[in-house]
Amino acid sequence: MTEIGIVGAGAGAAAAAFAIDAAAPDANVTVFEKSGGLCGRAATRRHGDLTYDYGANYLKSDDERVVELMTETLDDEGLVEITEPVYTFDADGEVSPGRDADEHKWSYRQGLTQIAKRLFGPTDATVHRRTRIETVRRTDGRWELDDAAGETRGPFDVLLLSPPAPQTTELLRDADWESPVRDSLVEAAGDVAYRSVWSAVLQYPFPIDVPYYGLINTDKDHPVGWISREECKAGHVPDGETLLVVQANHEWSVAHYDDDPAANVAALAEHTAAVVGDDRLAEPAWSDHQGWRYALPESGVDRGPIDAARREDLHLLGDWVAGEGRIHAAIANGLDTGERAAHDL
């Protein structure tokens, strides 16, 4: 039986596993995820009656194949559409309509992590959570992996790497793999720049009267880059309450990434109150936070080394390979990569 290993269990990796299962059902797929959750930056938490997507905000309908997959192929029970528009604001905090494209915006009542769960669900893939892969090794034409506990995993006939580019670069740089392809991959992946995002989640026991779901800063000169309302997603927030996800821009996030979280939350709440125009928002009743050091790739990667690695049964995937930091891009790239891996078998 063909053995396929996948490092990472984000949306792209889940899509790859789904595609492999469909195209090569006899292959044995094993997935290693360093965290306890699935779907990477498309992350969901729960607090009491609250459900909130605190990384990626929603899945948008920019790829027809992904739309068909999520709305027709997979179980769409609990899929909810966000109908309120996205407005913009500038460096002075002035809010304007105008970012409401015709695309659909979706989440699930249970949150965006459902994407990976529903992609992995129909497959026979084995997913090992809380398993950090630290070493990649090429031995006798096959791949082996060493995890943080010192256990060797594999060997695998085919290996897929899906972590963000900086983490993939580190794995490849330290890999026990003598090949010129490795050096070109390290250089290519190492050239992919990322934006960091520090996020605050702010809860209030009252509703706010605004016509939009989200606000995006278009001139990139405000400390806050994004504000969105989780109550616009059915099943996420009890009636009469407000839950805001506030994402700082890259410069603010880098400058304050390791600061006291309480101070960061307070600062972002103050900024949010000023932008929304509601002083009550400066004092949330409850809050949460998360820093994403590698949140959004700013550019794609040189495809030459990616394609060359395929000849050695190594595939790299994710939104940074697709060149767009969006869930639909990661899913589409995962489907394509999974099909290529299965075809090469």
N, C-alpha and C positions, 0 to 999 in steps of 0.2 A: 504494500500500500504506500502511496506517495504521502510523505509527511511535509506539511507546510506550517511554518511558524510565523506568527504575526506579533510584533512588539508594539504595544499600545492598543487601547480599546475605545478610541474616539469614534466619531461618526464616520470618518473615512475608512478606518479599519473595519468597522462593523459592516459597511457597504461592501468592502473587499471580501470579507468572509461570506456574505450573502451571495455575491457574484460567483465565488469559487464553488460554493455548495451547489448552485444551480448548474454551472458548466462542467464541474468535475465532482460529482457526488461521491465518488469512491475515495477522494482525497481525505486525509485526516488533518484537520485544521486545529492548531493549538495557539491560543492567544495569551499574552502576558501583559498585565496592566499593573503599573506601580501603585496606583491608588486603590481605594475601596469601591470606587464608583465606575460608571460607564459613561461614555459619550464626551469625554474630554472637557473642552471649554463650553460645550453645550450642557451646562450643569444646572441641576435643580436641587433646592433644599426645601425642607418643610419645618415650620415652627407653629405648633398648635394647629389652628385652622388655616394657616397661611401656606401657600405653595408659591415659590418664586424661582424664576430663571435668572441666576445672578451672574452668568457669563454671557454667552450669546443670548440675544433677546428673543429672536424668533427665526423661523424658517421662511424664506421668501420664495416666490414662484418665478425664479429667473432661469430655471432649467427644466425643459419639458419632461425629460426622462425622470428627473427627481420628483417632479409633481405627480407623474403617473405612478411612480413607485409608492409615494407616501399616501396618495388618495385612492388608489385602485388596487395595486398589487398587495400591499400590506393592510392589515386590519386598521381601519381609520376610526374605530370607536374611540371617543374622547378627543379627537382632533378638533381644535377650536380655532376660529378665525378672528383676528383682531380687525375690527371694522373702522375704528377711529383713525384719523390721519396722523401723519408725522409733520410737525411744524419745524421751523428753524429759529435760531436766535444767533445774535452776533456778539462781538466782544463786549458791547455795552449792555448785554442782556435783553435787548429788544427782540420780542417774539413776533414772528410773521408766518402766515400760511405759505405753502409753496413747495413742500417736500412730499406731497401725497401722490406717489406714482400709482399706476393702475395695478401693480402687482399685489398678489395676496400675501398676507402675513399670518403664519400659523404657529401655534404651540399645541400642547396637549393639556387636558385638565390635570394630568399628573406631572406635567412639565416636560421640557425638551429632552431629558434623559430617555424618554420613551423611544426616541429615534433609534438609539443603539440597541435598546432592549428588544424592539420589534424587528430589527434587522438580524440580530443574533438569534432571536427566538426560534425561527423556522429551521435553523441550521443544526448540524451536529457538532459545531465547534465547541471545544473545551476552553473555557475562559478561566485563567488563574489570576485572581485579584491579589493586590498587595504583594506583587512579585516584581521586584525591580531588576531589570536586566542590566548588568554592568559590563559584560565582556561578550564580544562577538568573535567567533573563530571559524576560519575556513579550514577544514580538514578532509583530505581525500575527496574533494569535490562536493562536500556537503557542509552544512552550517551547524555549529553548536553554539549554545548560549550559556553563560554562567550568571546565576542570579546573585543577589546581595547576600543570600544565606549560604553561598558556596556550592549550591547544587548545579550540576550541569544538565541542561535541557537539550533535547534533540537526540541524534542528529536530524536535521531537516533537509529535504531535497530543495526546497524553495524557502526564502526568507523575505518577509515584508517588514519594512521599518516605517512607522507612522508618527513618531514623536515630532515636536516642533524642530525646525532646522538646527538650532543651536545644540539641542540634545542629541539629535541624529549625528551632527558633526562630531560631538564628543565620543559617541559610540564608535564611529568609523575611524576616528583618529587613533583610538586605543585598540582597534581591532587587530587580532592576530590573523592577518590576511595580506599576504605578499602579492600585490597586484598594482599595476599603474592605475587601474580604475579607482582604487581606493583613494589615491592622492587627488585625482581629479574630482571625485565626489566630495572629499573633505573641503576642497577649495570652493566648489560650487555651492554646497550647502552653507559653508561659512560666510559666503557673500550675501546671504539673505538677511536683511535687516528686519527688526521687529519693533512694534510699538508696545509699550507697557501700558496697562490700565489698572488703576486702583479704584475699586468699586465700593460704594456704600449702599446698603439697603435700609430704607427708612419707612417706619410704620406709624400711622396716625389713626386715632379712633374716630375719625370724621371724614366725610367725602370732600373732594375739592371740585369746584365747578369750572372745568376747562373743557374745550372742545376737541382736544387732541389726545392721542395715545402717547406719543413721544415727542421730544424736542432734541434737535441735533444742531450743534454749533458748526456753522459752515465756514467761518473764517479762521478756525483753529486758534483763535487768540483768547479764548475764555478758559479759565481753569477747568471748567466742566465741559466735557465733550458730548454727553448724552444724558437725558433724563427720560424715564419711561414709567408708565403706570401699569402695574401688574393687575389691577382690578379690571382692566380692559380684556383680560383673558378669563373666560368663564371657568369657574371652579377654583380660582387661585386666591381670591380675597373675599371675606364675608361682606355682605351688603353693608353700606354705611361706613366702610373703612377705606383707607388709602395706603398703598404700598408702592413706594418709589424705588427704582433702581437707578442710581446716579453713578456715572462713570467719569472719572477725571480724565483730562487729556494726557497725552504722552509726557509732556514736559513736567506737568504737576505730579504725575504718577511717579516718574523717576526721582524727582526732587524729594518726595515725601514717602517713598516706598517703605522705608524702614522706620518711619516715625511712629509715635504712639498712635495706635489705631483709633482710640477715643478722640484724640485731637483731630485726626483726619476726618472722622465721621462728622464731628462738630463743624469743621470748616466747610465740608461739602454740603451739609445741611443749610448753613448760612448762605452759600452760593445758590442753592436750590430755591430757598425762600425768595431771594432777590430776583431770580430769573422768572419764576412762576408768578411772583407778585403776591405772595401770601406769607406774612410774617410768622404765622403759626408753624410753618414748615421748618423753622430754625430749631425747633425743639421736638424731635420725634419721641414717641412713647417707647419705641423699641427699635433697635438697629442691629444690623449684621454687616460684615465686610469681607472682602476678598481681594487680594492682589494677584494680578496676572502678569508675571514678568514677560512672558512670551505670548501676548494676547493676539496680535494681528500682524501677519507678514506684510511688509510694505512693498514687496516686489516678488516676482516669480524667481525661478531658478533656471540656470542654464540646462537645457534638456539633453545636451550631448552626453554628459557623464551619466545622467539618469538612464538614458537608453542603452549606454554601454554596459551598465551594471546588470541589465536584464540578461545579457549573455552569460553571466555567472550566477544566474538564478537568484538575483537580489533585486528587489523592487522597493522604491521609495514612494511614499504617497502622503497626501494630506493637502490642506488648503494652501500651504506654501509651495507645493509642487504645482498645484493648479494656478497659483499666482493671484489668488483672491481670498481674503480672510473672511469667508462666509460659509455657513453650514452647507448650503446647497452645493458650493464648489467642492468642499471636502467630500461630500457624498458622491458627486459625479466622478471625481477623480478616483475615489475608492472603487466604484463600480468598474471603471475603465481598467484600473490596475489589477483588480481581481480577475477580470476576464482575460487580460494579457497573461497573467500568471497561469491560469487554467489552460489557455491555448498553448503555452510553451510546454506543458506536460506531454 
